Amino acid sequence: MKVLIVDDEKRLARSLADFLEPEAVEVSLAHDGLSGKKLLEEEPFDAVVTDLRMPGLDGLDLLRWIRESGPSVPVIVISAHGEVRDAVLAMKLGAYDYLVKPFDPDELLMRLQKAVTGRNAQSSLDAGRRKEGGPDLIGDSHGMREVLRLVNRAAPSQATILVTGESGTGKEIVARMIHTLSGRQGAFVPVNMGALPEQLMESELFGYEKGAFTGADARKAGLFETAHGGTLFLDEIGEIPLHLQVKLLRAIQDRKVQRLGALKGIPFDARIVAATNKNLEAEVREGRFREDLYYRINVIRLSLPPLRERRGDIPLLAGHFLGRFAAELGRKIQGISPEALSQLQSYDFPGNVRELENAIERAVILSDGPVLQLRDFVFFSGGSRASSGSGENGNREKVRSLAELEREAIEKALLRNTYHRERTAEELGITRRTLLNKIHEYDLSIPER
């Protein structure tokens, strides 16, 4: 994290820098608004901390400049007791937060982490919206209409929500929608518990103090603290081991977390949304998931139906993905043939919406016409395929993944075009940049020209 501190009280600014730098914060100092403005014009920062009363360009003027023509960066204002009215004005001008002097440096660090995480999460969400056409659920089936109804009812409350459904049904999209509709101003912080090594789960969730264990060279805030004011999304919550379930239950009940090596708990204000593709009731019966934790997270439950139970939504989803990938890849594809669409609707999609998304992306990349045909959907999952047709010799093709098929098609096109990137990209109907990304992704060997 790179932070600019703007304050004419040099001793205070230096003491804040001395506190923050051991916490992995790179600090630059400016002792008036004009110097701060110049630094912001010359180099990027993740956040700005500014005093209000300064000679020349004061904190409010600096904030106005940042809002109107400066960089997009969160600003935390620090003010004396008598300047609270100005601090409120600063919030109206776009400041992220404010602190009244004297304040605890730990409080400043927490708010900086929250501001920067919120900014990064919002950037990721915006990028996801551009890529995915928004974090919205697509579908008009009865099951999806019911999910959307519950999302809109539950989001404004503070209740803990459990989202269940098979892999690929869109559990994180639902969690993001809940956060967006909740009105909470903090970050959406997702964590996949199934992807975290068990030995790191506790320190990632709850944080740790400097010296708490070998290698803990600086204090680190956990994800509960990072999500303060926002939403913590605990994906694959069924993967948390029993000994950590006790601490998780206590944190959710008490609204406090205790860092490893700390003597007291830290309050947090984060909405908890959990998700799982497991049958938690069965996990409770088998003794692998605590019953008290199950009831604590299962205040409101949203169950996402698998794609095979809402086949009527497949044309909507396919059209959405087709439009997105055609735009991204610069392909002029007008639609999907009725035969192909019929086969898509008859397929069970064990990988659910994610599998359909991958199939449409591959078809857009490899199609050689303005309409996606049945032959463009040779994709497999669990030994099944969308098309029930046979190969030229009447035999079923060997089951291969989408990635394998895509890699083979790109390799053949490169060979046909003697590894000329522009001609290969033109033949495949993709941009040169997309082709280069695919070459790198699949680690394809390209002879020197």
VMD Tcl script that draws the C-alpha trace (Angstrom):
set ca {
  {0.00 0.00 0.00}
  {1.36 3.43 -0.98}
  {0.01 6.38 1.03}
  {0.54 10.14 0.83}
  {0.27 12.06 4.12}
  {-0.29 15.82 3.77}
  {0.04 17.72 7.05}
  {1.90 20.90 8.06}
  {2.52 19.43 11.52}
  {5.79 17.77 10.57}
  {6.25 15.85 13.81}
  {2.78 14.34 13.61}
  {3.25 13.42 9.94}
  {6.60 11.79 10.69}
  {5.22 9.85 13.67}
  {2.36 8.52 11.51}
  {4.86 7.45 8.86}
  {7.02 5.73 11.50}
  {3.96 3.80 12.68}
  {2.68 2.83 9.23}
  {5.93 1.84 7.52}
  {6.51 -1.33 9.63}
  {2.97 -2.35 8.60}
  {4.02 -2.70 4.96}
  {2.82 0.81 4.07}
  {5.04 2.96 1.83}
  {4.61 6.56 3.01}
  {5.39 9.86 1.26}
  {5.10 13.15 3.17}
  {4.03 16.61 2.05}
  {3.74 19.54 4.45}
  {1.31 21.69 2.52}
  {-1.46 21.23 -0.01}
  {0.52 22.46 -3.01}
  {3.33 19.97 -2.34}
  {0.77 17.22 -1.92}
  {-0.89 18.17 -5.22}
  {2.46 18.09 -7.00}
  {3.25 14.60 -5.66}
  {-0.18 13.34 -6.74}
  {0.48 14.66 -10.25}
  {3.85 12.93 -10.43}
  {3.21 9.44 -9.03}
  {0.34 7.09 -8.14}
  {-0.88 6.51 -4.58}
  {-3.38 4.06 -3.09}
  {-4.73 6.56 -0.56}
  {-4.26 10.11 0.75}
  {-4.39 11.29 4.38}
  {-4.70 15.06 4.64}
  {-5.07 17.65 7.35}
  {-7.72 20.35 6.87}
  {-5.97 23.47 8.10}
  {-2.77 24.14 6.13}
  {-1.16 27.27 4.64}
  {-1.74 27.90 0.94}
  {-3.82 25.11 -0.49}
  {-5.75 23.65 2.46}
  {-7.24 20.16 2.80}
  {-10.66 21.10 1.40}
  {-9.10 22.72 -1.67}
  {-6.88 19.69 -2.20}
  {-9.93 17.45 -1.91}
  {-11.83 19.57 -4.46}
  {-8.93 19.30 -6.91}
  {-8.74 15.51 -6.47}
  {-12.48 15.20 -7.07}
  {-12.56 17.48 -10.12}
  {-9.33 16.73 -11.98}
  {-6.96 14.73 -9.81}
  {-6.39 10.98 -9.55}
  {-9.10 8.56 -8.45}
  {-7.89 7.90 -4.92}
  {-9.64 7.57 -1.51}
  {-8.97 10.47 0.86}
  {-9.06 10.31 4.66}
  {-9.30 13.72 6.34}
  {-7.82 14.37 9.79}
  {-9.11 17.33 11.77}
  {-9.01 18.95 15.19}
  {-12.02 18.86 17.53}
  {-13.24 22.28 16.44}
  {-13.18 21.37 12.75}
  {-15.81 18.62 12.76}
  {-18.15 20.77 10.63}
  {-15.41 21.10 8.01}
  {-14.80 17.37 8.21}
  {-18.46 16.76 7.42}
  {-18.15 19.16 4.48}
  {-15.13 17.18 3.34}
  {-17.23 14.01 3.34}
  {-19.79 15.79 1.15}
  {-16.95 16.77 -1.21}
  {-16.00 13.12 -1.62}
  {-13.67 12.27 1.27}
  {-13.73 8.56 2.09}
  {-13.54 9.04 5.87}
  {-12.34 11.40 8.58}
  {-10.61 11.14 11.97}
  {-10.63 13.70 14.78}
  {-7.30 14.43 16.48}
  {-5.96 12.94 18.63}
  {-6.63 9.51 17.20}
  {-5.20 6.01 17.61}
  {-2.76 5.22 14.76}
  {-4.22 1.68 14.71}
  {-7.56 3.25 13.79}
  {-5.94 5.11 10.89}
  {-4.29 1.90 9.66}
  {-7.60 0.03 9.79}
  {-9.40 2.76 7.86}
  {-6.62 2.93 5.26}
  {-6.81 -0.82 4.73}
  {-10.58 -0.59 4.42}
  {-10.36 2.30 1.94}
  {-7.75 0.66 -0.27}
  {-9.43 -2.76 -0.19}
  {-12.75 -1.13 -1.03}
  {-11.20 0.73 -3.94}
  {-9.54 -2.43 -5.31}
  {-12.67 -4.49 -4.81}
  {-14.77 -1.87 -6.58}
  {-12.28 -1.82 -9.48}
  {-12.50 -5.60 -9.71}
  {-16.28 -5.46 -9.55}
  {-16.39 -2.82 -12.28}
  {-14.08 -4.95 -14.42}
  {-16.29 -7.95 -13.75}
  {-19.34 -5.96 -14.76}
  {-17.67 -4.93 -18.02}
  {-16.67 -8.50 -18.70}
  {-19.84 -10.23 -17.59}
  {-22.45 -7.64 -18.48}
  {-23.05 -6.90 -14.81}
  {-23.23 -8.99 -11.63}
  {-26.87 -9.79 -12.36}
  {-28.54 -13.16 -12.43}
  {-29.94 -14.00 -15.85}
  {-33.07 -16.09 -16.13}
  {-36.84 -15.94 -16.22}
  {-37.61 -19.40 -14.88}
  {-39.73 -19.83 -11.76}
  {-36.67 -20.91 -9.74}
  {-34.63 -17.84 -10.70}
  {-37.52 -15.45 -10.15}
  {-37.82 -16.84 -6.63}
  {-34.10 -16.39 -6.01}
  {-34.25 -12.78 -7.24}
  {-37.27 -12.10 -5.02}
  {-35.42 -13.38 -1.96}
  {-32.25 -11.46 -2.85}
  {-34.17 -8.20 -3.04}
  {-35.98 -8.91 0.24}
  {-32.92 -10.06 2.18}
  {-30.23 -7.67 0.93}
  {-31.20 -4.57 2.97}
  {-31.26 -6.55 6.23}
  {-28.18 -7.40 8.28}
  {-29.05 -11.11 8.50}
  {-26.42 -13.72 7.71}
  {-27.21 -15.47 4.43}
  {-26.35 -18.98 3.27}
  {-26.25 -19.52 -0.51}
  {-26.34 -23.15 -1.62}
  {-26.08 -24.75 -5.02}
  {-23.92 -26.90 -7.25}
  {-20.60 -25.63 -8.59}
  {-21.08 -23.18 -11.43}
  {-24.59 -22.03 -10.49}
  {-23.54 -18.45 -9.66}
  {-23.21 -18.33 -5.87}
  {-20.64 -15.51 -5.89}
  {-22.76 -13.48 -8.32}
  {-25.64 -13.75 -5.83}
  {-23.35 -12.68 -2.98}
  {-22.17 -9.65 -4.96}
  {-25.77 -8.70 -5.74}
  {-26.63 -8.91 -2.04}
  {-23.72 -6.61 -1.23}
  {-24.62 -4.13 -3.98}
  {-28.27 -3.99 -2.91}
  {-27.44 -3.82 0.80}
  {-26.26 -0.22 0.59}
  {-23.15 -1.03 2.63}
  {-20.30 1.33 1.76}
  {-17.39 -0.98 2.56}
  {-15.76 -3.57 0.34}
  {-17.04 -6.88 -0.91}
  {-14.33 -9.29 0.30}
  {-14.54 -12.83 -1.13}
  {-12.53 -15.76 0.19}
  {-12.66 -19.33 -1.10}
  {-12.09 -21.49 1.95}
  {-11.55 -24.56 -0.22}
  {-8.57 -22.85 -1.90}
  {-6.84 -21.87 1.37}
  {-4.35 -24.28 2.95}
  {-5.69 -25.31 6.34}
  {-2.64 -23.96 8.15}
  {-3.29 -20.46 6.72}
  {-7.04 -20.25 7.29}
  {-6.92 -18.85 10.81}
  {-4.35 -16.14 10.09}
  {-6.14 -15.11 6.87}
  {-9.55 -14.86 8.52}
  {-8.57 -13.33 11.85}
  {-5.16 -11.74 11.24}
  {-2.14 -11.79 13.51}
  {0.11 -9.61 15.62}
  {3.78 -9.06 14.95}
  {5.74 -11.95 16.45}
  {2.68 -14.21 16.80}
  {4.59 -16.96 14.99}
  {7.78 -17.48 13.03}
  {7.67 -15.21 9.99}
  {5.09 -12.81 11.43}
  {7.32 -9.76 10.89}
  {4.48 -7.24 10.94}
  {0.92 -6.99 12.16}
  {-1.67 -8.12 9.61}
  {-5.40 -7.45 9.64}
  {-7.59 -10.44 8.86}
  {-10.38 -10.62 6.30}
  {-13.05 -9.87 8.91}
  {-11.36 -6.53 9.60}
  {-10.77 -5.88 5.90}
  {-14.50 -6.32 5.27}
  {-15.42 -3.80 8.00}
  {-18.37 -1.79 6.74}
  {-18.88 -4.15 3.82}
  {-19.56 -7.82 3.13}
  {-17.43 -10.88 3.84}
  {-18.20 -13.72 1.44}
  {-17.13 -17.10 2.84}
  {-17.27 -19.38 -0.20}
  {-17.13 -23.15 0.33}
  {-17.69 -22.71 4.07}
  {-18.11 -26.47 4.42}
  {-14.33 -26.81 3.97}
  {-13.50 -25.10 7.28}
  {-12.08 -27.63 9.76}
  {-13.89 -28.24 13.03}
  {-11.32 -26.57 15.26}
  {-11.73 -23.29 13.34}
  {-15.51 -23.54 13.21}
  {-15.56 -22.76 16.95}
  {-13.63 -19.52 16.45}
  {-15.72 -18.59 13.41}
  {-18.93 -19.10 15.40}
  {-17.63 -16.93 18.22}
  {-16.63 -14.15 15.81}
  {-20.05 -14.12 14.11}
  {-21.89 -14.19 17.46}
  {-19.78 -11.58 19.28}
  {-19.01 -9.40 16.22}
  {-15.39 -9.39 17.35}
  {-12.25 -11.08 16.07}
  {-9.07 -11.81 17.95}
  {-5.86 -11.75 15.95}
  {-3.34 -14.52 16.56}
  {-1.10 -13.34 19.37}
  {-3.51 -10.60 20.51}
  {-4.84 -10.24 24.04}
  {-8.19 -8.65 23.18}
  {-10.79 -8.79 20.47}
  {-11.41 -6.20 17.75}
  {-15.00 -5.23 16.87}
  {-15.98 -5.49 13.21}
  {-19.05 -4.55 11.21}
  {-19.31 -6.86 8.22}
  {-22.27 -8.59 6.62}
  {-21.60 -12.34 6.41}
  {-22.66 -14.26 3.31}
  {-21.62 -17.93 3.22}
  {-21.88 -20.39 0.35}
  {-21.42 -24.10 -0.18}
  {-22.03 -26.85 -2.72}
  {-22.14 -29.41 0.10}
  {-25.17 -30.74 1.92}
  {-24.50 -29.08 5.26}
  {-27.34 -30.93 6.96}
  {-25.60 -34.22 6.10}
  {-22.27 -32.73 7.22}
  {-23.86 -31.90 10.60}
  {-25.25 -35.44 10.95}
  {-21.83 -36.89 10.16}
  {-20.16 -34.65 12.75}
  {-18.08 -32.71 10.20}
  {-19.89 -29.38 10.65}
  {-21.01 -27.82 13.92}
  {-24.75 -27.64 14.34}
  {-24.61 -24.32 16.21}
  {-22.54 -22.75 13.41}
  {-24.95 -24.15 10.82}
  {-27.93 -22.45 12.46}
  {-25.94 -19.23 12.91}
  {-25.16 -18.89 9.18}
  {-28.47 -20.30 7.94}
  {-30.65 -17.36 8.98}
  {-31.75 -16.75 5.39}
  {-31.14 -19.43 2.77}
  {-30.95 -19.00 -0.99}
  {-30.87 -22.22 -3.00}
  {-29.72 -21.84 -6.61}
  {-31.24 -24.36 -9.02}
  {-28.89 -26.23 -11.38}
  {-29.09 -25.33 -15.06}
  {-30.73 -28.67 -15.95}
  {-33.71 -27.60 -13.83}
  {-34.14 -24.32 -15.69}
  {-33.51 -25.24 -19.32}
  {-35.79 -22.43 -20.44}
  {-33.12 -19.96 -19.28}
  {-30.46 -21.44 -21.59}
  {-31.39 -19.30 -24.64}
  {-31.19 -16.13 -22.49}
  {-27.85 -17.13 -21.00}
  {-26.43 -18.28 -24.35}
  {-27.44 -15.00 -25.98}
  {-25.87 -13.02 -23.14}
  {-22.56 -14.89 -23.35}
  {-22.56 -14.76 -27.15}
  {-22.96 -10.98 -27.12}
  {-20.19 -10.55 -24.56}
  {-17.60 -12.81 -26.21}
  {-18.38 -11.58 -29.72}
  {-17.76 -8.01 -28.57}
  {-14.58 -8.93 -26.67}
  {-13.13 -10.93 -29.56}
  {-14.29 -8.65 -32.36}
  {-16.40 -11.37 -34.01}
  {-19.48 -10.51 -36.08}
  {-21.68 -13.40 -35.00}
  {-25.40 -12.88 -35.30}
  {-26.77 -15.78 -33.31}
  {-27.06 -19.53 -32.70}
  {-28.72 -21.94 -35.11}
  {-32.03 -23.54 -33.95}
  {-30.43 -27.00 -34.13}
  {-27.52 -25.96 -31.91}
  {-29.79 -24.19 -29.45}
  {-32.04 -27.25 -29.24}
  {-29.04 -29.46 -28.43}
  {-27.86 -26.99 -25.78}
  {-31.27 -27.10 -24.13}
  {-31.25 -30.91 -24.12}
  {-27.82 -31.14 -22.48}
  {-27.64 -31.64 -18.69}
  {-24.72 -29.23 -18.08}
  {-23.11 -30.87 -15.04}
  {-20.86 -27.80 -14.87}
  {-23.95 -25.55 -14.88}
  {-23.78 -21.92 -16.07}
  {-19.98 -21.89 -15.98}
  {-19.86 -24.83 -18.41}
  {-22.31 -23.12 -20.79}
  {-20.23 -19.94 -20.62}
  {-17.06 -21.85 -21.53}
  {-18.83 -23.64 -24.39}
  {-20.08 -20.37 -25.89}
  {-16.63 -18.77 -25.59}
  {-14.98 -21.67 -27.41}
  {-17.64 -21.67 -30.12}
  {-17.20 -17.94 -30.71}
  {-13.42 -18.35 -30.97}
  {-13.49 -21.26 -33.40}
  {-16.62 -20.61 -35.45}
  {-16.01 -19.71 -39.10}
  {-19.45 -18.29 -39.87}
  {-21.89 -15.58 -38.78}
  {-24.10 -18.08 -36.91}
  {-22.94 -20.63 -34.33}
  {-23.69 -24.12 -35.63}
  {-24.02 -27.49 -33.92}
  {-20.50 -28.43 -35.04}
  {-19.12 -25.50 -33.01}
  {-20.29 -27.09 -29.75}
  {-18.06 -30.11 -29.36}
  {-17.66 -29.86 -25.60}
  {-17.59 -32.50 -22.93}
  {-18.12 -32.89 -19.22}
  {-18.10 -36.15 -17.37}
  {-18.06 -38.15 -20.59}
  {-21.13 -36.41 -22.09}
  {-21.33 -34.04 -25.03}
  {-23.79 -31.51 -26.34}
  {-24.01 -33.10 -29.75}
  {-25.24 -36.70 -30.00}
  {-23.87 -36.99 -33.55}
  {-21.02 -39.25 -34.62}
  {-17.66 -38.55 -36.18}
  {-17.01 -39.08 -39.86}
  {-16.33 -42.78 -39.30}
  {-19.42 -43.27 -37.16}
  {-17.38 -43.43 -33.95}
  {-17.60 -41.05 -30.99}
  {-14.58 -38.81 -30.61}
  {-12.23 -39.22 -27.70}
  {-13.40 -37.12 -24.74}
  {-11.22 -34.03 -24.37}
  {-11.54 -30.81 -22.45}
  {-12.44 -27.46 -23.95}
  {-8.91 -26.23 -23.31}
  {-7.42 -29.17 -25.21}
  {-9.68 -28.59 -28.19}
  {-8.97 -24.85 -28.21}
  {-5.22 -25.40 -27.94}
  {-5.28 -27.89 -30.83}
  {-7.26 -25.52 -33.04}
  {-4.83 -22.66 -32.38}
  {-1.80 -24.89 -32.99}
  {-3.21 -26.05 -36.34}
  {-4.03 -22.50 -37.40}
  {-0.54 -21.33 -36.47}
  {0.98 -24.17 -38.50}
  {-1.21 -23.42 -41.54}
  {-0.10 -19.78 -41.41}
  {3.60 -20.60 -40.82}
  {3.30 -19.05 -37.33}
  {2.37 -15.62 -38.67}
  {0.44 -14.04 -35.79}
  {-1.67 -11.55 -37.74}
  {-2.80 -14.08 -40.38}
  {-3.53 -16.71 -37.69}
  {-5.59 -14.24 -35.65}
  {-7.48 -13.22 -38.80}
  {-8.22 -16.85 -39.68}
  {-9.47 -17.59 -36.16}
  {-11.52 -14.39 -36.13}
  {-9.87 -13.04 -33.00}
  {-7.63 -10.09 -32.23}
  {-3.85 -10.39 -32.29}
  {-3.78 -9.58 -28.57}
  {-6.20 -12.43 -27.80}
  {-4.07 -14.81 -29.86}
  {-0.89 -13.77 -28.01}
  {-2.67 -14.29 -24.68}
  {-3.75 -17.78 -25.76}
  {-0.21 -18.63 -26.95}
  {1.08 -17.61 -23.53}
  {-1.76 -19.39 -21.67}
  {-1.12 -22.69 -23.45}
  {2.69 -22.26 -23.48}
  {2.80 -22.89 -27.23}
  {6.23 -23.16 -28.86}
  {6.70 -20.57 -31.62}
  {9.79 -20.92 -33.86}
  {11.99 -17.88 -34.25}
  {11.24 -16.03 -37.48}
}
mol new
graphics top color blue
foreach p $ca { graphics top sphere $p radius 0.5 }
foreach p [lrange $ca 0 end-1] q [lrange $ca 1 end] { graphics top cylinder $p $q radius 0.2 }
display resetview
